[in-house]
Amino acid sequence: MERIVRFDSTVVVLPVDNIDTDQIIPARFLKVTDRSGLGEALFADWRYDEAGRPVPDFPLNRPEAAGARVLVAGHNFGCGSSREHAPWALVDHGFRAVVSTYFADIFRSNALKNGLLPITVEAPVHGRLVRLAAERPDAKVTVDLEHQTLTLPSGERVVFPVEPFAKHCLLNGTDPLGFLLAEADAIGRYEAAHPARVRTTEEAAR
């Protein structure tokens, strides 16, 4: 998993409230377990017409969206069903952060475990980002996970919250399972130094 430390990026704005996970990645694309290629299906029902052609005025299809690593979404982003495919698709497309005034709890958890940083901002800041993208599509923001700040082109620096363990994993490019595997030696030493507290069925029968 790619580390997130600090990066500059243009933004793509999709200012629609209550975007659910079925819009982020429709259910017909959930048959795969390999996240590679899911970026093509991101927002598929909005991004392509019935013939599979890109809709020209959809934000992700506009020329200025190329290479953007930050998505500015509407309120309550990621509501609906729990599916890790949603952050998988966003990351595979190239996004490393999503900015919103509110994220659904399960989506937030899934995002943090899969290399996607959800950044919660107040409504006035969100409004400034939306206007910025409309007025200056080439303007860049700076995401600094180490200091938990989002810096606008004006120089305004906004602090955002992130859980300490999730921050540690993102900074080191790992997930919770990777973290545990990296601590295998320490876990083994602890287990060896502490007697078992739970007896097996065979031990209890003796």
FENZIFEN-V488853 format. One record per helix or strand of 2 or more residues. SS is the DSSP state (H for helix, E for strand). FROM is the first residue (numbers start at 0). TO is the last residue. If there is no record, write none. Layout:
# FENZIFEN-V488853
ss = {SS;SS}
from = {FROM;FROM}
to = {TO;TO}
This chain:
# FENZIFEN-V488853
ss = {E;E;H;H;H;H;H;H;E;H;E;H;E;H;E;E;E;H;H;H;H}
from = {5;10;20;26;37;43;58;62;69;84;96;104;116;122;140;148;156;163;175;183;200}
to = {8;13;23;28;40;46;60;64;72;92;99;111;119;134;143;150;158;171;181;192;204}
